[in-house]
């Protein structure tokens, strides 16, 4: 695809130190080009992604589960955009009327925050691809009042109280004292996912991806889907590394490959991965302040809601003990080619974690 494609671009680097109020950003904040909008879809389709990973294709996949999307600001067009996306790709309708879709503010009400064009693009990506992978699941969009960390935490608390699977395509630089907030990203019976970032290993890990209760999601590149030459490799933009402050979950530190990452007892991210390279990016439909509504996007922003949705389809509660356990029920494709500043290695690496979820796991 054209070199103009890029991971989602954040509205600028935030000052995350000193006395400045902490704000989250979207993955890809250091990207210098923007996604390309077109009059029709040109990126990967739901059918192509499901084929690449042998994901379940039933229209009711994820039935009985709820996937929550946490994002700052409002996308006033999201329900209409979700259903334009669904019609195009033959997915079931997901509306407020049929109780598949619900949009709330950070307290669960209808006092929606102010709209934001860039975050609306993110919301379209997250909601549409969660529905694409788990078309039978309910989608709960929880919109934080702003990108202030305090507002995002409030939205997270509501999401984890009302959904079994929660996706966070957001983050900020690690900071001293972050562990005091970890309880907001850990709730028994709830699987919480966070993007590991799109700036490669050199940028280091971000929060909340480093929080021990979160599954940090990295990114890969897909090549030649449906062809004998099909391959998956680590994406150079996939973020991660050793946390500065957070200890490794017990199951991770006991994992056979943990010593290879040299994190000295600290949390290593990401844990898992999925397609994220914008050059093998996915199609989304976004009509808020856009002339051409179809866009090709990538980044761990895309991988995170897809992982949350795939977990919902399985019905499993996904945590470190499941991922790193000796009898993990998840079938992984081990990604051993690629480099994000750290080389992909067998079994565990800072590029792609354990690998991509593949196969017909329930």
Secondary structure as the mmCIF struct_conf table of DSSP 4:
data_model
#
loop_
_struct_conf.conf_type_id
_struct_conf.id
_struct_conf.beg_label_comp_id
_struct_conf.beg_label_asym_id
_struct_conf.beg_label_seq_id
_struct_conf.end_label_comp_id
_struct_conf.end_label_asym_id
_struct_conf.end_label_seq_id
TURN_TY1_P TURN_TY1_P1 UNK A 3 UNK A 4
STRN STRN1 UNK A 7 UNK A 7
HELX_LH_PP_P HELX_LH_PP_P1 UNK A 8 UNK A 10
BEND BEND1 UNK A 11 UNK A 11
BEND BEND2 UNK A 17 UNK A 17
TURN_TY1_P TURN_TY1_P2 UNK A 18 UNK A 19
BEND BEND3 UNK A 20 UNK A 20
HELX_LH_PP_P HELX_LH_PP_P2 UNK A 21 UNK A 22
STRN STRN2 UNK A 23 UNK A 23
STRN STRN3 UNK A 25 UNK A 25
BEND BEND4 UNK A 27 UNK A 27
TURN_TY1_P TURN_TY1_P3 UNK A 29 UNK A 30
BEND BEND5 UNK A 33 UNK A 33
HELX_LH_PP_P HELX_LH_PP_P3 UNK A 35 UNK A 35
STRN STRN4 UNK A 36 UNK A 38
BEND BEND6 UNK A 39 UNK A 40
BEND BEND7 UNK A 43 UNK A 43
STRN STRN5 UNK A 44 UNK A 44
HELX_RH_AL_P HELX_RH_AL_P1 UNK A 46 UNK A 53
TURN_TY1_P TURN_TY1_P4 UNK A 54 UNK A 54
TURN_TY1_P TURN_TY1_P5 UNK A 59 UNK A 64
STRN STRN6 UNK A 66 UNK A 72
BEND BEND8 UNK A 73 UNK A 73
STRN STRN7 UNK A 74 UNK A 74
TURN_TY1_P TURN_TY1_P6 UNK A 76 UNK A 77
HELX_RH_AL_P HELX_RH_AL_P2 UNK A 78 UNK A 89
TURN_TY1_P TURN_TY1_P7 UNK A 90 UNK A 90
HELX_LH_PP_P HELX_LH_PP_P4 UNK A 91 UNK A 93
TURN_TY1_P TURN_TY1_P8 UNK A 96 UNK A 99
BEND BEND9 UNK A 100 UNK A 100
STRN STRN8 UNK A 101 UNK A 105
TURN_TY1_P TURN_TY1_P9 UNK A 106 UNK A 107
BEND BEND10 UNK A 108 UNK A 110
STRN STRN9 UNK A 115 UNK A 115
HELX_RH_AL_P HELX_RH_AL_P3 UNK A 117 UNK A 133
TURN_TY1_P TURN_TY1_P10 UNK A 135 UNK A 136
BEND BEND11 UNK A 137 UNK A 137
STRN STRN10 UNK A 138 UNK A 144
BEND BEND12 UNK A 145 UNK A 147
STRN STRN11 UNK A 148 UNK A 148
HELX_RH_AL_P HELX_RH_AL_P4 UNK A 149 UNK A 162
BEND BEND13 UNK A 164 UNK A 164
STRN STRN12 UNK A 165 UNK A 168
STRN STRN13 UNK A 171 UNK A 171
STRN STRN14 UNK A 172 UNK A 173
TURN_TY1_P TURN_TY1_P11 UNK A 176 UNK A 177
HELX_RH_3T_P HELX_RH_3T_P1 UNK A 178 UNK A 185
TURN_TY1_P TURN_TY1_P12 UNK A 188 UNK A 189
STRN STRN15 UNK A 191 UNK A 195
BEND BEND14 UNK A 198 UNK A 199
HELX_RH_3T_P HELX_RH_3T_P2 UNK A 201 UNK A 203
STRN STRN16 UNK A 206 UNK A 207
TURN_TY1_P TURN_TY1_P13 UNK A 208 UNK A 210
BEND BEND15 UNK A 211 UNK A 211
TURN_TY1_P TURN_TY1_P14 UNK A 212 UNK A 213
BEND BEND16 UNK A 214 UNK A 214
STRN STRN17 UNK A 215 UNK A 223
BEND BEND17 UNK A 224 UNK A 224
TURN_TY1_P TURN_TY1_P15 UNK A 225 UNK A 226
BEND BEND18 UNK A 227 UNK A 227
TURN_TY1_P TURN_TY1_P16 UNK A 228 UNK A 229
STRN STRN18 UNK A 231 UNK A 234
TURN_TY1_P TURN_TY1_P17 UNK A 236 UNK A 237
STRN STRN19 UNK A 241 UNK A 247
HELX_LH_PP_P HELX_LH_PP_P5 UNK A 248 UNK A 249
HELX_RH_AL_P HELX_RH_AL_P5 UNK A 250 UNK A 253
TURN_TY1_P TURN_TY1_P18 UNK A 254 UNK A 254
BEND BEND19 UNK A 255 UNK A 255
TURN_TY1_P TURN_TY1_P19 UNK A 256 UNK A 257
HELX_RH_3T_P HELX_RH_3T_P3 UNK A 258 UNK A 261
TURN_TY1_P TURN_TY1_P20 UNK A 264 UNK A 265
STRN STRN20 UNK A 266 UNK A 269
BEND BEND20 UNK A 271 UNK A 271
STRN STRN21 UNK A 272 UNK A 275
HELX_RH_3T_P HELX_RH_3T_P4 UNK A 278 UNK A 280
HELX_LH_PP_P HELX_LH_PP_P6 UNK A 281 UNK A 281
STRN STRN22 UNK A 282 UNK A 285
TURN_TY1_P TURN_TY1_P21 UNK A 288 UNK A 289
BEND BEND21 UNK A 291 UNK A 292
STRN STRN23 UNK A 294 UNK A 297
STRN STRN24 UNK A 298 UNK A 298
BEND BEND22 UNK A 299 UNK A 299
HELX_RH_AL_P HELX_RH_AL_P6 UNK A 300 UNK A 314
TURN_TY1_P TURN_TY1_P22 UNK A 315 UNK A 315
HELX_RH_AL_P HELX_RH_AL_P7 UNK A 320 UNK A 323
BEND BEND23 UNK A 324 UNK A 325
TURN_TY1_P TURN_TY1_P23 UNK A 326 UNK A 327
BEND BEND24 UNK A 329 UNK A 329
STRN STRN25 UNK A 332 UNK A 333
BEND BEND25 UNK A 337 UNK A 337
STRN STRN26 UNK A 338 UNK A 339
BEND BEND26 UNK A 340 UNK A 342
STRN STRN27 UNK A 343 UNK A 343
BEND BEND27 UNK A 346 UNK A 347
TURN_TY1_P TURN_TY1_P24 UNK A 350 UNK A 354
STRN STRN28 UNK A 356 UNK A 357
BEND BEND28 UNK A 359 UNK A 359
#
